[in-house]
């Protein structure tokens, strides 16, 4: 009985293939609708493609060569696919950035010494700004000392400290605080530059096939 059924199915599929437009990869699809009826055709209709029903791809002998899974995806599945796509895009973007940075390193610097000179130049430029800010702090501290001394003299003599003097004291204190904050930012910039160039020098050695820095100094 099973052999007869297979024979009939093969004969049916042969007739069906003959009736369909032939291509190099002609195939027959079998699907079952919601009522349990079996259908055959060269493509699964859209109204059945996303239904959670059995769908198969058959060869010319009626043998199943693929189970077609086209069940409509859940919101969770769609969200996960989106997350994976975004992660892949982020990884590719980071890879492209690193490749571009490698090209920039090789085209900009002829040696490790060149990188070190560039690093030291930037750090020294910031050190100059720190020196200026430190000098301004010393000047403002001297001014603040005089301003506070004037205020103290007025108090001792029984006089009233005027608003103008108080405003000047507050302004001087603010100037000192701004310069101190500026120095903190400049110091942080120096550390960032050191770290960046340390990584760049390590990468440059890798690209050039040079020994690590410690080994080179031995």
Buried (B, 14 or more C-beta within 10 A) or exposed (E): EEEEEEEEBBEEBEEBBEEBEEEEEEBBBBBBBEEEEEEBEBEBEEEBBEBEBEBBBBBEEBEEEEEBEBEEEEEEEEEEEEEEEEEEEEEEEEEEEEEEEBEEBEEEBEEBEEBEEBBEEBBEEBEEBBEBBBEBBEBBBEBBEEBBEBBEEBEEEEEEBEEEBEEBBEBBBEBBEBBEEBBEEBEEBBEEBBEEBEEBBBBBBEEEEBEEEEEEEE
